[in-house]
Amino acid sequence: MLDQKYRYLQLAFNSNSLITARLLPRIPRDPRILIEVGTPYIKREGEDAIRFVRGMWPGYIVADIKTADGAAEEVIEVVRAGANGATVLGSAPKETIDLFVEECKKYGIDSFIDMIGVNDPLRDVLMKLKAPPNVVVLHKGRDEESTRGKVINYVHIKRVKSKFDVLVSAAGGIDLRGAQSASFNGANIVTINIVAPDDLFEGISMDSNIDKLAFEFLKGIG
């Protein structure tokens, strides 16, 4: 389980197992580094994507399944595949989110609520739940990165933490400077995408010195 005392770097792999096999061994085995099996990766390869990463990575794994329905079944699937945490959409029905949080607790993994597309995470989602998740994810989607001036609203971090004892993750369009800003504003987790060299999205390029950059991000978030 994750600890409020630390700042974590979550590295998101969104491609496939062939690329993951080449890049994952270059990631430092640091307890503050979380590996995300991204949504596109899981859509391509299913549970096998999570199993593949588990076979290579001994540390913490987040399965970004973005559950929208069928919470109980999807939690069981990622637990069986070896994940330590999983995501549910904040825009999902309240019943789905409640069941997701309950099932994650039952099976001993962390529940992440992804607030992509949610205007007010506290008022619109968290205040309506039976129990809070382990992690609240403030997420600017990849398609939103092209919108000039659209940023993660960090004021929600303090609002959420004033009401609930949860970790907050910042994800989407974050570079090193953005990671430092997120951490300064109270984010416990900063998520960075591993991207192709010609990718238009922000992240760590596959052809870069990944291990060096990972340490720079860890240093930057404190």
C-alpha positions in Angstrom: 0.0 0.0 0.0 1.1 3.6 -0.6 2.3 5.9 2.1 1.3 9.5 2.7 4.9 10.3 3.8 6.4 9.8 0.3 6.3 11.4 -3.1 5.9 8.8 -5.9 6.8 8.8 -9.6 4.3 6.8 -11.7 5.6 5.8 -15.1 2.9 4.9 -17.6 3.6 2.3 -20.3 0.9 2.6 -23.1 2.3 0.7 -26.0 2.8 -3.1 -25.9 4.8 -5.9 -24.3 7.6 -5.8 -27.0 8.4 -2.2 -26.2 7.9 -2.7 -22.5 10.4 -5.6 -22.5 13.0 -3.3 -24.0 12.4 -0.3 -21.7 11.3 -1.7 -18.3 14.7 -3.1 -17.4 16.1 0.5 -17.7 13.8 1.8 -15.0 15.5 2.1 -11.6 14.3 -0.3 -8.9 13.3 2.4 -6.6 10.4 1.9 -4.1 9.1 5.4 -5.0 8.6 4.4 -8.7 5.3 2.9 -9.6 4.7 1.3 -13.0 1.4 1.9 -14.7 0.1 -0.6 -17.2 -1.7 2.0 -19.3 -5.2 1.8 -20.7 -4.2 1.5 -24.4 -1.7 -1.3 -23.4 -4.4 -3.2 -21.5 -6.9 -2.7 -24.4 -4.4 -4.3 -26.8 -3.3 -7.2 -24.6 -5.9 -7.6 -21.8 -4.9 -9.2 -18.4 -1.7 -10.5 -20.1 -0.3 -7.0 -20.2 -0.5 -6.8 -16.4 0.9 -10.3 -16.0 3.8 -9.5 -18.4 4.8 -6.4 -16.4 4.5 -8.3 -13.1 6.9 -10.8 -14.5 9.5 -8.1 -15.0 8.8 -5.6 -12.3 8.9 -6.6 -8.6 7.6 -3.3 -7.3 4.2 -1.5 -7.3 2.0 -1.8 -10.4 -1.1 0.3 -11.3 -3.6 -1.2 -13.7 -5.2 1.7 -15.5 -8.4 -0.1 -16.4 -10.7 3.0 -15.9 -13.6 0.9 -14.8 -17.0 2.3 -15.8 -19.2 -0.7 -14.9 -18.7 -4.3 -13.6 -16.5 -3.2 -10.8 -16.4 -6.5 -8.9 -15.3 -8.6 -11.9 -12.7 -6.1 -13.1 -11.1 -5.8 -9.6 -10.8 -9.6 -9.4 -9.2 -9.7 -12.9 -6.4 -7.2 -12.0 -5.8 -8.8 -8.6 -5.4 -12.2 -10.4 -3.0 -10.6 -12.9 -0.8 -9.1 -10.1 -1.7 -5.4 -9.8 -1.3 -3.5 -6.6 -3.7 -0.7 -7.6 -6.4 0.0 -10.2 -8.4 2.8 -11.5 -12.2 3.6 -11.7 -13.6 6.5 -13.6 -15.0 9.4 -11.4 -17.7 9.8 -14.0 -18.9 6.2 -13.5 -22.2 5.6 -11.5 -21.9 6.1 -7.8 -22.8 2.4 -7.3 -19.9 1.3 -9.5 -17.4 3.5 -7.6 -18.6 2.4 -4.2 -18.4 -1.3 -5.2 -14.9 -0.7 -6.8 -13.5 0.9 -3.6 -15.1 -1.9 -1.5 -13.7 -4.7 -3.7 -10.2 -3.1 -3.8 -10.2 -3.0 0.0 -11.4 -6.6 0.2 -8.6 -7.8 -2.0 -5.9 -5.6 -0.5 -5.1 -3.3 -3.4 -5.3 0.5 -3.7 -8.3 2.1 -5.3 -7.6 5.1 -7.6 -10.5 7.3 -8.8 -9.6 8.9 -12.1 -11.3 12.4 -12.3 -10.8 12.9 -16.0 -13.7 15.0 -17.3 -15.0 15.7 -13.7 -15.3 19.4 -13.0 -15.4 19.3 -9.2 -13.9 16.0 -7.8 -14.9 16.8 -4.2 -18.5 18.0 -4.7 -19.4 15.9 -7.8 -17.9 12.6 -6.7 -16.1 12.2 -3.3 -18.8 13.7 -1.1 -21.4 11.3 -2.5 -19.4 8.0 -1.8 -19.9 5.6 1.0 -16.1 5.5 1.6 -13.2 7.4 0.0 -10.6 5.7 -2.3 -6.9 5.4 -1.5 -6.0 7.8 -4.3 -7.7 10.6 -6.2 -6.3 11.2 -9.7 -6.5 14.7 -11.1 -6.1 14.0 -14.8 -5.8 16.1 -17.9 -6.4 13.7 -20.8 -4.1 13.2 -23.7 -6.7 14.7 -26.1 -6.9 17.7 -23.8 -3.2 18.4 -24.1 -3.8 20.2 -27.4 -6.0 22.8 -25.7 -3.9 25.8 -25.0 -4.0 26.9 -21.4 -5.9 23.9 -20.1 -4.1 22.8 -16.9 -4.7 20.5 -14.0 -6.5 22.6 -11.3 -4.2 22.1 -8.3 -6.6 23.9 -6.0 -8.5 20.7 -5.8 -5.6 19.0 -4.0 -6.1 21.1 -0.9 -9.9 20.9 -1.1 -9.8 17.1 -1.3 -7.2 16.7 1.4 -9.1 19.0 3.7 -12.0 16.5 3.7 -10.4 13.1 3.2 -7.3 11.2 4.2 -6.3 10.2 0.7 -3.3 10.5 -1.7 -3.6 12.7 -4.7 -2.1 12.0 -8.1 -1.5 14.4 -10.9 -1.5 13.0 -14.4 -1.5 14.2 -18.0 0.8 16.5 -20.0 3.4 16.8 -17.2 7.1 17.5 -17.8 9.8 17.9 -15.2 8.7 21.5 -14.4 5.1 20.4 -14.2 6.1 17.5 -11.9 7.8 19.9 -9.5 4.8 22.2 -9.6 2.4 19.3 -8.8 4.5 18.1 -5.9 4.8 21.7 -4.6 1.1 22.0 -4.6 0.7 18.8 -2.6 0.4 15.9 -5.1 1.7 12.6 -3.6 2.0 11.0 -7.0 3.1 12.4 -10.4 2.3 10.4 -13.5 4.6 10.6 -16.5 4.0 8.9 -19.8 6.7 7.0 -21.6 6.3 8.3 -25.2 7.6 7.6 -28.6 10.3 10.0 -30.0 7.9 11.5 -32.5 5.0 11.6 -30.0 3.3 15.0 -29.6 2.4 14.3 -26.0 4.5 15.3 -23.0 6.5 12.6 -21.2 9.8 10.7 -21.2 10.9 9.7 -24.7 11.7 6.1 -25.3 15.0 6.9 -26.9 16.2 9.1 -23.9 18.3 8.2 -20.9 15.3 6.9 -19.0 17.1 5.9 -15.8 18.8 9.3 -15.5 15.5 11.1 -16.2 13.6 9.0 -13.7 16.1 10.0 -11.0 15.7 13.7 -12.0 12.0 13.4 -11.7 12.3 11.7 -8.3 14.7 14.5 -7.2 12.3 17.1 -8.5 9.3 15.9 -6.7 11.2 15.6 -3.4 
